[in-house]
């Protein structure tokens, strides 16, 4: 869980302006190319405000990355509000739906995805922290769902590969969007299309997992 949260106090306006301005500047120029002066000019704040709220450029950059992740997870939690006791199948459906909603969210600022994509392509010192605090918990959650579906026969390697396979299905639609749009010009990503795509990925994955579980059971006899 991220330690940073935007505080709700008299300084909230400046803090939020700095986060938004920094997000846009970092997304456009990258961490190394962006300057605190650029960010402060865009935010209408002085350099001392960065030191006060975030410590330095590193602290501001990490805060922006955390802010983006928090906003996504808050709007689309990985369980989508399922009650405790939900089945593994229900949790997988919610997880895939949440993943696609975060990937194709159109209501957020355009710099959100651009910034995260840039961090993937040009990792900074913040990358390892981002992986540990954001990516690892989501991977572990999906892995636990898959292990529950498999039962005790599945090896750690099988669970890991299936986790990556399911995630890859959703991520491909975003990363290869320019290619998909040329191959299938009618493909859309509105709410109805996302629902249908989530159902397809879930059913496809469940059938594959069930087939693998049966194979493991047969081989153990």
Backbone as numpy.savetxt, mean C-alpha at the origin, in Angstrom:
# Nx Ny Nz CAx CAy CAz Cx Cy Cz
3.09 -0.44 13.39 2.24 0.74 13.39 3.13 1.98 13.39
2.80 2.93 12.54 3.60 4.14 12.46 3.46 4.97 13.72
4.56 5.56 14.14 4.53 6.39 15.34 4.04 7.80 15.01
4.26 8.24 13.77 3.90 9.62 13.43 2.42 9.74 13.11
1.76 10.72 13.65 0.40 11.06 13.28 0.29 12.58 13.27
-0.40 13.11 12.27 -0.58 14.56 12.21 -1.36 15.01 13.45
-0.83 15.94 14.21 -1.46 16.36 15.44 -2.56 17.36 15.17
-3.60 17.29 15.98 -4.74 18.19 15.83 -4.57 19.31 16.86
-3.83 20.36 16.50 -3.63 21.46 17.41 -3.54 22.74 16.61
-3.10 23.83 17.25 -3.07 25.13 16.58 -2.07 25.17 15.44
-1.10 24.24 15.45 -0.10 24.21 14.39 -0.49 23.28 13.25
-1.69 22.71 13.34 -2.09 21.71 12.34 -2.04 22.27 10.93
-2.48 23.52 10.75 -2.51 24.09 9.41 -1.14 24.12 8.77
-0.15 24.60 9.51 1.21 24.65 8.97 1.76 23.26 8.72
1.54 22.37 9.68 2.04 21.01 9.56 1.46 20.32 8.33
0.14 20.46 8.16 -0.53 19.82 7.02 -0.07 20.44 5.70
0.12 21.75 5.66 0.60 22.40 4.44 1.99 21.91 4.09
2.83 21.74 5.09 4.18 21.25 4.85 4.16 19.81 4.31
3.30 18.96 4.87 3.19 17.59 4.40 2.73 17.54 2.94
1.70 18.31 2.64 1.18 18.32 1.26 2.21 18.89 0.29
2.81 20.00 0.66 3.80 20.62 -0.22 5.01 19.71 -0.40
5.48 19.13 0.69 6.63 18.23 0.62 6.31 17.02 -0.24
5.10 16.48 -0.10 4.71 15.33 -0.91 4.81 15.64 -2.39
4.29 16.78 -2.78 4.33 17.16 -4.20 5.77 17.37 -4.69
6.56 18.06 -3.88 7.93 18.36 -4.28 8.77 17.09 -4.33
8.66 16.25 -3.30 9.42 14.99 -3.28 9.00 14.09 -4.44
7.71 14.06 -4.74 7.23 13.22 -5.85 7.77 13.72 -7.18
7.90 15.04 -7.32 8.35 15.62 -8.58 9.87 15.54 -8.75
10.60 15.83 -7.71 12.06 15.95 -7.83 12.83 14.82 -7.14
12.15 13.99 -6.38 12.84 12.96 -5.62 13.40 13.53 -4.34
13.77 12.65 -3.42 14.29 13.11 -2.14 15.55 13.95 -2.32
16.45 13.47 -3.17 17.74 14.15 -3.32 17.61 15.48 -4.05
16.69 15.56 -5.00 16.55 16.79 -5.78 15.72 17.87 -5.10
14.86 17.48 -4.18 13.99 18.45 -3.51 14.78 19.23 -2.45
14.37 20.47 -2.25 15.01 21.30 -1.22 13.97 21.77 -0.22
14.43 22.01 0.99 13.55 22.53 2.03 13.01 23.90 1.64
13.83 24.70 0.95 13.40 26.03 0.53 12.20 25.92 -0.44
12.30 25.00 -1.40 11.18 24.79 -2.33 9.91 24.43 -1.58
10.05 23.51 -0.66 8.89 23.02 0.09 8.26 24.13 0.92
9.09 24.90 1.59 8.58 25.97 2.44 7.91 27.07 1.62
8.48 27.38 0.47 7.85 28.38 -0.40 6.49 27.92 -0.86
6.38 26.65 -1.22 5.09 26.11 -1.68 4.08 26.06 -0.54
4.56 25.77 0.66 3.67 25.64 1.81 3.35 26.99 2.46
4.07 28.01 2.08 3.87 29.32 2.73 4.32 29.29 4.17
5.42 28.58 4.42 5.94 28.45 5.78 7.42 28.78 5.79
7.97 29.03 6.98 9.41 29.30 7.04 10.17 28.02 7.39
11.47 28.06 7.15 12.30 26.87 7.35 12.27 26.40 8.80
12.12 27.33 9.72 12.07 26.96 11.14 10.89 26.04 11.43
9.81 26.16 10.64 8.64 25.32 10.85 8.95 23.85 10.57
9.84 23.61 9.59 10.24 22.22 9.29 11.00 21.66 10.48
11.93 22.45 11.01 12.70 21.99 12.16 11.78 21.74 13.36
10.80 22.59 13.54 9.89 22.48 14.70 9.04 21.23 14.61
8.46 20.97 13.44 7.52 19.85 13.29 8.19 18.52 12.99
9.30 18.56 12.23 9.86 17.30 11.72 11.35 17.10 11.99
12.00 18.09 12.52 13.41 17.95 12.84 14.34 18.36 11.72
14.21 17.71 10.56 15.06 18.03 9.41 14.43 17.45 8.15
15.16 17.49 7.05 14.64 17.00 5.77 14.32 15.51 5.85
15.19 14.72 6.49 14.94 13.29 6.64 13.64 13.04 7.39
13.45 13.78 8.48 12.24 13.61 9.28 11.00 13.99 8.51
11.08 15.05 7.71 9.94 15.48 6.90 9.61 14.43 5.85
10.63 13.90 5.20 10.40 12.89 4.16 9.75 11.64 4.74
10.26 11.18 5.88 9.68 9.99 6.51 8.25 10.26 6.94
7.99 11.45 7.43 6.63 11.81 7.85 5.67 11.80 6.67
6.14 12.26 5.50 5.29 12.25 4.30 4.96 10.82 3.89
5.96 9.95 3.87 5.73 8.55 3.51 4.74 7.90 4.47
4.89 8.17 5.75 3.98 7.60 6.74 2.58 8.18 6.59
2.51 9.47 6.29 1.23 10.13 6.11 0.45 9.49 4.96
1.13 9.21 3.86 0.48 8.56 2.72 -0.02 7.17 3.10
0.82 6.40 3.75 0.42 5.05 4.14 -0.77 5.08 5.10
-0.70 5.93 6.10 -1.78 6.03 7.08 -3.10 6.40 6.42
-3.04 7.35 5.47 -4.26 7.77 4.79 -4.89 6.62 4.01
-4.05 5.83 3.35 -4.56 4.70 2.58 -5.16 3.62 3.46
-4.44 3.27 4.52 -4.91 2.19 5.39 -6.15 2.61 6.19
-6.21 3.88 6.56 -7.37 4.36 7.30 -8.62 4.29 6.44
-8.49 4.62 5.16 -9.66 4.60 4.28 -10.02 3.19 3.85
-8.99 2.37 3.60 -9.24 1.00 3.15 -8.43 0.01 4.00
-8.86 -0.24 5.24 -8.14 -1.22 6.06 -8.16 -2.59 5.40
-7.14 -3.38 5.67 -7.00 -4.65 4.95 -8.12 -5.64 5.22
-8.84 -5.48 6.34 -9.97 -6.38 6.60 -11.32 -5.74 6.28
-11.28 -4.49 5.82 -12.48 -3.73 5.45 -13.57 -3.80 6.52
-13.15 -3.86 7.77 -14.10 -3.82 8.87 -14.81 -5.13 9.15
-14.28 -6.24 8.68 -14.90 -7.54 8.98 -14.94 -7.78 10.49
-15.99 -8.44 10.93 -16.09 -8.78 12.34 -15.12 -9.91 12.68
-14.74 -9.98 13.94 -13.88 -11.07 14.37 -14.60 -12.39 14.15
-13.86 -13.41 13.80 -14.48 -14.70 13.52 -14.77 -14.91 12.05
-14.42 -13.94 11.21 -14.64 -14.11 9.77 -13.78 -15.26 9.26
-14.27 -15.95 8.25 -13.53 -17.08 7.70 -12.31 -16.60 6.92
-11.40 -17.52 6.66 -10.21 -17.18 5.88 -10.60 -16.72 4.48
-11.63 -17.34 3.90 -12.09 -16.94 2.57 -12.61 -15.50 2.59
-13.39 -15.16 3.61 -13.92 -13.79 3.72 -12.79 -12.79 3.92
-11.80 -13.16 4.71 -10.67 -12.26 4.95 -9.83 -12.08 3.69
-9.70 -13.13 2.89 -8.95 -13.00 1.64 -9.68 -12.06 0.69
-11.00 -12.20 0.60 -11.78 -11.31 -0.27 -11.61 -9.85 0.16
-11.71 -9.61 1.46 -11.56 -8.25 1.97 -10.16 -7.72 1.69
-9.16 -8.56 1.87 -7.77 -8.15 1.66 -7.55 -7.74 0.20
-8.02 -8.56 -0.73 -7.85 -8.26 -2.16 -8.62 -7.00 -2.53
-9.84 -6.86 -2.03 -10.64 -5.67 -2.30 -9.93 -4.42 -1.79
-9.41 -4.49 -0.58 -8.69 -3.37 0.01 -7.47 -3.01 -0.81
-6.72 -4.02 -1.23 -5.51 -3.79 -2.04 -5.85 -3.04 -3.32
-6.87 -3.49 -4.03 -7.25 -2.86 -5.29 -7.78 -1.45 -5.08
-8.54 -1.25 -4.01 -9.06 0.09 -3.73 -7.91 1.06 -3.45
-6.91 0.60 -2.72 -5.75 1.48 -2.45 -4.98 1.77 -3.72
-4.83 0.76 -4.58 -4.07 0.93 -5.81 -4.75 1.91 -6.75
-6.08 1.80 -6.87 -6.80 2.58 -7.87 -7.58 3.75 -7.28
-7.28 4.13 -6.06 -7.95 5.27 -5.43 -7.79 6.52 -6.30
-8.91 7.11 -6.67 -8.87 8.30 -7.53 -9.09 9.59 -6.74
-9.53 9.47 -5.49 -9.84 10.67 -4.73 -8.65 11.29 -4.04
-7.55 10.57 -3.96 -6.38 11.10 -3.25 -5.56 11.99 -4.18
-4.68 12.82 -3.62 -3.81 13.63 -4.46 -2.96 12.76 -5.39
-2.72 13.24 -6.59 -1.98 12.45 -7.57 -0.56 12.13 -7.17
0.01 12.92 -6.24 1.40 12.68 -5.87 1.58 11.47 -4.97
0.50 10.97 -4.39 0.63 9.83 -3.46 1.32 8.64 -4.14
0.72 8.15 -5.22 1.27 6.98 -5.90 2.61 7.30 -6.55
2.74 8.51 -7.07 3.99 8.91 -7.72 5.14 8.90 -6.72
4.89 9.38 -5.51 5.92 9.40 -4.48 6.33 7.99 -4.08
5.33 7.12 -3.85 5.64 5.75 -3.43 6.37 5.00 -4.54
5.97 5.24 -5.79 6.64 4.59 -6.92 8.08 5.07 -7.03
8.31 6.36 -6.80 9.68 6.90 -6.86 10.54 6.29 -5.76
9.97 6.11 -4.58 10.74 5.53 -3.48 11.13 4.08 -3.81
10.26 3.38 -4.52 10.58 2.01 -4.94 11.72 2.01 -5.96
11.69 2.96 -6.88 12.69 3.02 -7.94 14.02 3.61 -7.45
13.92 4.58 -6.53 15.11 5.25 -6.03 15.10 5.21 -4.51
15.36 4.05 -3.91 15.26 3.90 -2.45 16.16 4.88 -1.70
15.63 5.41 -0.63 16.38 6.28 0.26 16.63 5.54 1.58
17.18 6.24 2.54 17.39 5.63 3.85 16.07 5.30 4.54
14.99 5.89 4.07 13.67 5.64 4.67 13.07 4.32 4.20
13.64 3.74 3.16 13.02 2.58 2.52 12.88 1.40 3.47
13.95 1.07 4.19 13.89 -0.08 5.10 12.85 0.12 6.19
12.75 1.35 6.69 11.74 1.65 7.70 10.35 1.49 7.12
10.16 1.97 5.90 8.86 1.85 5.25 8.47 0.39 5.06
9.42 -0.43 4.65 9.16 -1.86 4.47 8.74 -2.50 5.80
9.48 -2.20 6.85 9.20 -2.82 8.15 7.86 -2.36 8.72
7.54 -1.09 8.58 6.35 -0.54 9.22 5.10 -0.67 8.37
5.27 -0.73 7.06 4.10 -0.77 6.18 3.97 -2.10 5.44
4.99 -2.47 4.68 4.87 -3.66 3.83 4.86 -4.96 4.62
5.75 -5.09 5.60 5.85 -6.37 6.31 4.55 -6.76 7.02
3.90 -5.85 7.76 2.64 -6.25 8.41 1.57 -6.71 7.41
1.49 -6.05 6.25 0.51 -6.45 5.24 0.84 -7.81 4.65
2.13 -8.06 4.42 2.55 -9.37 3.92 2.25 -10.46 4.96
2.54 -10.17 6.20 2.31 -11.16 7.25 0.83 -11.47 7.41
0.00 -10.45 7.25 -1.45 -10.68 7.36 -1.95 -11.60 6.25
-1.51 -11.33 5.02 -1.92 -12.20 3.91 -1.35 -13.60 4.08
-0.11 -13.70 4.53 0.50 -15.01 4.76 -0.28 -15.82 5.78
-0.78 -15.16 6.81 -1.54 -15.87 7.84 -2.86 -16.39 7.29
-3.47 -15.64 6.38 -4.71 -16.09 5.74 -4.43 -17.32 4.88
-3.36 -17.25 4.11 -3.00 -18.37 3.23 -2.66 -19.61 4.04
-1.92 -19.44 5.13 -1.57 -20.60 5.96 -2.82 -21.23 6.56
-3.77 -20.40 6.95 -5.02 -20.95 7.48 -5.77 -21.74 6.41
-5.77 -21.23 5.19 -6.44 -21.95 4.09 -5.75 -23.27 3.77
-4.44 -23.30 3.86 -3.66 -24.50 3.55 -3.73 -25.53 4.67
-3.64 -25.06 5.90 -3.48 -25.99 6.99 -2.01 -26.23 7.26
-1.69 -27.17 8.16 -0.32 -27.36 8.62 0.63 -27.97 7.59
0.11 -28.49 6.48 1.00 -29.18 5.53 1.87 -28.22 4.71
1.45 -26.99 4.58 2.16 -26.05 3.71 3.49 -25.62 4.31
4.51 -25.61 3.48 5.83 -25.14 3.92 5.87 -23.61 3.91
6.86 -23.07 4.59 7.02 -21.61 4.59 7.25 -21.09 3.17
7.98 -21.85 2.38 8.25 -21.44 1.00 6.98 -21.37 0.19
6.12 -22.37 0.33 4.84 -22.38 -0.40 3.98 -21.19 0.00
3.90 -20.92 1.29 3.09 -19.80 1.77 3.65 -18.48 1.23
4.98 -18.35 1.26 5.61 -17.11 0.76 5.32 -16.91 -0.72
5.49 -17.95 -1.52 5.27 -17.82 -2.97 3.81 -17.51 -3.28
2.90 -18.12 -2.55 1.47 -17.84 -2.78 1.11 -16.42 -2.36
1.72 -15.95 -1.29 1.50 -14.57 -0.86 1.92 -13.59 -1.95
3.11 -13.80 -2.50 3.61 -12.92 -3.55 2.79 -13.05 -4.83
2.30 -14.25 -5.12 1.50 -14.45 -6.33 0.19 -13.68 -6.26
-0.46 -13.71 -5.11 -1.73 -13.01 -4.96 -1.52 -11.50 -5.02
-0.50 -11.01 -4.34 -0.20 -9.58 -4.39 0.14 -9.15 -5.81
0.88 -9.99 -6.52 1.31 -9.64 -7.88 0.13 -9.47 -8.82
-0.91 -10.26 -8.62 -2.07 -10.14 -9.51 -2.66 -8.73 -9.45
-2.81 -8.21 -8.23 -3.37 -6.87 -8.09 -2.43 -5.79 -8.57
-1.16 -5.90 -8.20 -0.19 -4.86 -8.53 0.05 -4.76 -10.04
-0.03 -5.89 -10.73 0.20 -5.88 -12.18 -0.78 -4.95 -12.89
-2.02 -4.95 -12.46 -3.02 -4.10 -13.12 -2.65 -2.62 -13.04
-1.92 -2.27 -11.99 -1.51 -0.86 -11.88 -0.21 -0.60 -12.61
0.80 -1.44 -12.37 2.11 -1.20 -12.96 2.07 -1.33 -14.48
1.25 -2.26 -14.99 1.18 -2.47 -16.44 -0.02 -1.77 -17.06
-0.55 -0.79 -16.38 -1.76 -0.11 -16.87 -1.60 0.46 -18.27
-0.45 1.09 -18.61 -0.30 1.59 -19.98 -0.38 0.48 -21.03
0.18 -0.68 -20.71 0.13 -1.81 -21.64 -1.29 -2.35 -21.74
-1.93 -2.54 -20.58 -3.29 -3.08 -20.55 -4.25 -2.18 -21.32
-4.07 -0.86 -21.17 -4.98 0.08 -21.84 -4.87 0.00 -23.35
-3.73 -0.44 -23.85 -3.56 -0.60 -25.30 -4.03 -1.96 -25.78
-3.84 -2.97 -24.94 -4.31 -4.30 -25.31 -5.83 -4.42 -25.17
-6.36 -3.78 -24.11 -7.80 -3.86 -23.82 -8.31 -2.45 -23.54
-8.54 -1.66 -24.59 -8.90 -0.24 -24.41 -10.17 -0.03 -23.59
-11.02 -1.04 -23.51 -12.28 -0.90 -22.79 -12.13 -1.12 -21.28
-10.96 -1.54 -20.85 -10.76 -1.81 -19.42 -10.89 -0.53 -18.61
-11.74 -0.56 -17.61 -11.94 0.58 -16.72 -11.66 0.16 -15.29
-11.52 1.14 -14.39 -11.20 0.84 -13.01 -12.09 1.65 -12.06
-13.36 1.72 -12.42 -14.33 2.34 -11.52 -14.72 1.38 -10.41
-15.60 1.80 -9.49 -16.00 0.94 -8.37 -16.54 -0.42 -8.81
-17.39 -0.46 -9.83 -17.95 -1.74 -10.29 -16.86 -2.64 -10.86
-15.96 -2.05 -11.63 -14.88 -2.84 -12.23 -13.92 -3.36 -11.16
-13.66 -2.55 -10.15 -12.78 -2.98 -9.06 -13.42 -4.13 -8.29
-14.72 -4.02 -8.04 -15.43 -5.11 -7.35 -15.31 -6.41 -8.14
-15.53 -6.31 -9.45 -15.48 -7.51 -10.30 -14.06 -8.08 -10.35
-13.08 -7.21 -10.43 -11.69 -7.65 -10.48 -11.28 -8.30 -9.16
-11.72 -7.73 -8.05 -11.42 -8.31 -6.74 -12.04 -9.70 -6.61
-13.25 -9.84 -7.09 -13.91 -11.15 -7.04 -13.16 -12.16 -7.90
-12.72 -11.73 -9.08 -11.99 -12.65 -9.97 -10.68 -13.09 -9.32
-9.89 -12.14 -8.82 -8.59 -12.49 -8.23 -8.79 -13.40 -7.02
-9.82 -13.11 -6.22 -10.09 -13.95 -5.05 -10.47 -15.36 -5.45
-11.42 -15.49 -6.39 -11.85 -16.82 -6.81 -10.71 -17.59 -7.48
-9.97 -16.91 -8.33 -8.83 -17.52 -9.02 -7.82 -18.04 -7.98
-7.54 -17.22 -6.98 -6.56 -17.57 -5.96 -7.07 -18.71 -5.08
-8.34 -18.65 -4.69 -8.91 -19.71 -3.85 -8.88 -21.06 -4.55
-9.23 -21.07 -5.83 -9.20 -22.33 -6.58 -7.77 -22.88 -6.66
-6.81 -21.98 -6.88 -5.42 -22.42 -6.94 -4.96 -22.97 -5.59
-5.30 -22.27 -4.51 -4.90 -22.71 -3.18 -5.56 -24.04 -2.81
-6.83 -24.18 -3.17 -7.53 -25.44 -2.89 -6.91 -26.60 -3.66
-6.55 -26.34 -4.91 -5.91 -27.38 -5.71 -4.56 -27.78 -5.13
-3.79 -26.79 -4.68 -2.49 -27.09 -4.08 -2.65 -27.83 -2.76
-3.66 -27.45 -1.97 -3.90 -28.12 -0.70 -4.26 -29.59 -0.93
-5.07 -29.83 -1.94 -5.46 -31.22 -2.26 -4.25 -32.03 -2.69
-3.40 -31.41 -3.49 -2.19 -32.09 -3.95 -1.29 -32.44 -2.78
-1.13 -31.51 -1.84 -0.30 -31.78 -0.66 -0.90 -32.90 0.17
-2.21 -32.92 0.28 -2.88 -33.97 1.05 -2.68 -35.33 0.39
-2.82 -35.37 -0.95 -2.64 -36.63 -1.67 -1.20 -37.14 -1.55
-0.25 -36.22 -1.62 1.16 -36.61 -1.56 1.58 -37.09 -0.18
0.82 -36.67 0.84 1.17 -37.07 2.21 0.66 -38.45 2.58
-0.18 -39.01 1.75 -0.76 -40.33 2.04 0.27 -41.44 1.82
